[in-house]
Amino acid sequence: MELQAKQKVKPKFELFDFLYKYGTILTIFILIGIFSAANSSFIQGHNIVNILRSISIVTIIAIGITISLAVNGFDLSVGSVASLSNAIVISMFVWFSQNTLVAIVSALAASIVVGLFNSFLIVKLKIPDMLLTLAAMFIIQGIALTYTKGATISENMVMPDGTFAEGKISPLFTKIGQVPWIIIIMVLAVAAVHIFLTYTKHGRYMYVIGGNLEAAKLSGIPVSKYKIWAYVLSAIFASIGGIVLASRVMTAEINAGSPYLMDSVAAAFIGFSVLGSGKPNAIGTFVGAVLIGILQNGLVMMSVPYYSMDIVKGGVLAFALGLTYYRQRH
């Protein structure tokens, strides 16, 4: 009888559960194999570094989205925050001849104001986060455009009075967007958020809020405070992404951060299913960003038209969401 009982509870292999836990990682290895067979230079060291560099900004911004998702929120304004920070940090150098510290602190301060604005309207006025951050996205885009007057900010640009801008971008600042520093910043961001969400009581409180809001309230967790912190941190990481972008391209283009929104959202949601976590997590977000980076790099090397990229990325995101939400309901 005891042997029969043991046989009954013996776990059986289920393909869906295996794909849910390891599908993303398996897909990465399959893609590496396909792209390496198509082009031997894909697997070479310099190209691996290119992939890591290309996903650094996406990962940093996606880490912020991950924190907002942890409290069952969603921040669509991160791309615009990155654009605003990009414009502010470059303008501090070019227009106002400020040093690196002032430029970076100014951009971060603006992002904190945005995070507080978002969280106040979401937490206090109970506006649904997706709708509010969508509105905030347009507001921040408008502020960035107004601030720059719709122009690209760069060294020696022509000012409205006809003179040339005299400010110079600090050599120290330019290093931030270069290898290896851009990759190191990404790794530190992933590690910091992973430790915060996984090993601190504050991170666990955020997961409790995201998993069961009523239970969190009954447990005495200050829900409003943690939601405010989640949106402020989301904005700060978006700002860091914008600052790194500014250092990488050395100019402030119009809406420079907007293209990073879709990739960052995709990376954060793909991360739900990595190793079967079933919740937003920093390591999963990084793996999601790696998957997107490999896809983009490999398709470019195979000469796939750039306008087809979004079809592939959208399909991958739809598949990841399908796995995640099907698993949550079964």
MARDRENSE-982586 format. One record per residue (C-alpha): residue in one letter; x, y, z. Coordinates in steps of 0.001 Angstrom, whole numbers, padded with zeros to 6 digits, always signed. Each point is the difference from the previous one (the first is absolute). Layout:
BEGIN
aXYZ/...
END
This chain:
BEGIN
m+000000+000000+000000/e+002809+002384+000889/l+001723-000763-003311/q-003238+000708-001882/a-000364+003330+001793/k+003525+000970-000982/q-000730-000942-003603/k-003117+002169-000022/v+001794+003148+001121/k+002982-000540-002301/p+000288+003186-002069/k-000323-000453-003733/f+001723+001978-002723/e-002248+002629-001529/l+001163+001736-003146/f-001908+003206+000736/d+001521+000379+003463/f+003450-000624-001445/l-000515+002628-002709/y-001396+002437+002553/k+003085-000298+002188/y+002746-000411-002556/g-001556+001037-003326/t+001595+003462-000073/i+003479-001291+000796/l-000438-002875-002468/t-001089+002487-002669/i+003143+002071+000597/f+002242-003022-000579/i-001979-001028-003099/l+000300+003509-001430/i+003734+000067+000735/g+000352-003289-001865/i-002035+001207-002999/f+001707+003381-000300/s+003463-001529+000515/a-000666-002499-002789/a-001181+002808-002273/n+002934+002279+000830/s+003097-001245+001815/s+000831+003494+001293/f-003174+000026+002117/i+001589-002003+002813/q+003270+001933+000011/g+000963+002001+003074/h-000347+003446-001513/n-003559-000759-001097/i-000942-001319+003464/v+001248+003294+001435/n-002067+001859-002618/i-003123-001891+001082/l+000616+000759+003683/r+000628+003661-000811/s-003133+000187-002132/i-002239-001407+002747/s+001488+002066+002834/i-002378+002963-000308/v-003009-002260-000612/t+000855-002067+003079/i+000453+003026+002263/i-003361+001461-001052/a-001684-003425+000203/i+001279-000420+003566/g-002095+003046+000938/i-003069-001516-001646/t+000696-003211+001937/i-000217+001886+003306/s-003356+001553-000963/l-001274-003430-001077/a+001007-001400+003392/v-002794+002044+001641/n-002399-001000-002801/g+000502+003354-001696/f+001195+000954-003446/d+002011+003036-001102/l-000351+001013-003652/s+001737+003332+000501/v+003542-001398+000244/g+000901+000709-003624/s-000973+003649+000363/v+001878+000291+003300/a+003098-001335-001754/s-000467+002619-002746/l-000385+002799+002549/s+003072-001097+001960/n+001962-000284-003224/a-000915+003586-000909/i+000693+001401+003476/v+003393-001629+000501/i+001327+001084-003434/s-001440+003510+000368/m+001749+000421+003353/f+003313-000511-001761/v-000665+001797-003291/w-002265+002876+001082/f+001070+000639+003577/s+003617-001282+000091/q-000648-002050+003157/n+002122-002855+001315/t-000871-003698-000127/l-001450-000175+003516/v-002385+002922-000524/a-001119-001349-003375/i-000776-003481+001336/v-001670+001229+003204/s-002192+002385-002026/a-001246-002844-002201/l-000633-002272+002992/a-001845+002776+001855/a-002341+000490-002954/s-000748-003734-000050/i-000818-000004+003720/v-002522+002800-000601/v-001572-002110-002755/g-000113-003074+002259/l-001666+001976+002789/f-002501+001479-002470/n-000911-003439-001349/s-000270-001617+003422/f-002082+002828+001477/l-002642-000262-002717/i+000031-003810+000063/v+000034-000465+003777/k-001999+002989+001212/l-002430+000602-002870/k-000291-003721-000861/i+000545+000534-003729/p+000843-003343-001681/d+003764-000150-000412/m+000011-000902-003688/l-002283+002904-000896/l+001825+002495+002199/t+003496-000925-001170/l-001224+000072-003609/a-001157+003578+000592/a+003265+000760+001801/m+001912-001337-002984/f-001512+002663-002248/i+000409+002725+002626/i+003688-000778+000511/q+000593-000242-003747/g-001539+003451-000321/i+002148+001376+002823/a+003153-001423-001598/l-000930+001451-003401/t-000791+003370+001546/y+003250-000007+001957/t+002074-000752-003110/k-002271+002069-002287/g-000164-003028-002261/a+003716+000150-000785/t+002828-002478+000408/i+002410+001101+002734/s+003659-000484-000846/e+003352+001677+000421/n+000476+003168-002090/m-003696+000159-000852/v-001500+003272-001174/m-001882+001739+002806/p-003231+002011-000509/d+001975+003282+000011/g+002222-001191-002825/t+003069-000724+002113/f+001619-003404+000447/a-000314-001985+003218/e+003276+000193+001901/g-000476-002836+002489/k+001873-003276-000376/i-001012-003494+001070/s+002305-001240+002753/p+002515-002713-001020/l-000902-001777+003242/f-003660-000118-001029/t+000833-001465-003416/k+001506-003085+001646/i-003373-001019+001489/g-001337-001071-003378/q+003134-001851-001040/v+001006-003626+000526/p+000518-001306+002632/w-001714+002659+002149/i-003380-000184-001732/i-000074-003780+000579/i+001196+000367+003592/i-002793+002500+000741/m-002539-002441-001429/v+001323-002898+002074/l+000018+002113+003179/a-003605+001107-000658/v-001154-003600-000489/a+001875-001202+003089/a-001274+002856+002183/v-003652-000510-000940/h+000302-003796+000295/i+001378+000336+003532/f-002576+002646+000880/l-003040-001966-001194/t+001188-003436+001128/y+001926+000487+003226/t-001366+003127+001699/k-003255+000363+001888/h-000912+002994-002162/g+000242-002064-003164/r-002024-002814+001549/y-002632+002525+001072/m-000249+001163-003612/y-000565-003577-001142/v-002692-000456+002643/i-001731+003189-001186/g+000182-001183-003585/g-001221-003490+000848/n-002864+000827+002361/l-000779+003624+000764/e-002605-000718+002685/a+002274-002429+001815/a+002761+002618-000064/k-002321+002583+001569/l-001169-002450+002671/s+003644-000825+000772/g+000672+003629+000807/i+002224+000680-003007/p-000114+003712-000935/v-001254-000661-003524/s-000131+003629-001143/k+003595+000666+001044/y+001342-002992-001872/k-001979+000824-003126/i+001417+003522+000067/w+003507-001395+000351/a-000613-002417-002876/y-000903+002776-002442/v+002795+002272+001201/l+002556-002810-000456/s-001463-000797-003406/a+000535+003624-001067/i+003526+000065+001456/f+001089-003075-001964/a-001574+001469-003144/s+002018+003142+000669/i+003204-002022+000418/g-000771-001625-003350/g-000398+003453-001559/i+003269+001200+001542/v+001886-003040-001321/l-001600+000561-003416/a+001170+003630+000055/s+003539-001103+000772/r-000080-002574-002767/v-001261+002264-002826/m+001309+003343+001383/t-003111+001851-001179/a-003618+000433+001095/e-002268-001018-002859/i-003727+000693+000002/n-001804-002805+001900/a+003238-001996+000115/g-001287-002302+002756/s-003357-000893-001558/p+001290-002893-002163/y+001190-001745+003170/l-003499-000299+001478/m-001175-003019-001996/d+003235-001961+000480/s+000046+000761+003731/v-003610-001078+000479/a+000665-003186-001973/a+003105-000809+002085/a-001861+000524+003286/f-002941-002210-000995/i+002161-002716-001543/g+001787-000116+003355/f-003157-001239+001736/s+000438-003516-001338/v+003783-000354+000311/l+000732-003011+002256/g-003723-000121+000819/s+000095+003004+002333/g-003519+001141-000957/k+000712+003525+001211/p+002021+003035-001074/n+003661-000468+000843/a+003282+001647-000940/i+001806-003124-001237/g-002937-000948-002198/t-000155+003525-001411/f+003692-000192-000882/v-000523-003358-001724/g-002932+001516-001905/a+002206+002889-001126/v+002703-002472-001096/l-002586-001869-002090/i-001102+003222-001702/g+003607+001098-000532/i+000955-003320-001586/l-003048+000162-002259/q+000789+003526-001162/n+003695-000640-000509/g-000511-003306-001782/l-002710+001319-002309/v+002155+002991-000935/m+002919-002304-000814/m-002375-002049-002172/s-001000+003227-001809/v-003638-000155+001109/p-001619+003424-000688/y-000127+002215+003094/y-003730+000618-000470/s-000658-003703+000612/m+001673+000011+003413/d-003088+001115+001906/i-001993-002919-001437/v+002487-002446+001479/k+000260+001815+003349/g-003778+000310+000246/g-000386-003699-000737/v+002516-000921+002696/l-001783+002244+002512/a-003403-001483-000889/f+001399-003514+000460/a+001544+000904+003377/l-003243+001594+001196/g-001942-003034-001170/l+002252-002316+002011/t-000146+002213+003093/y-003724+000595+000176/y-000973-003520-001042/r+002222-001341+002785/q-001555+002369+002557/r-003471-001280-000817/h+000820-003707+000018/
END
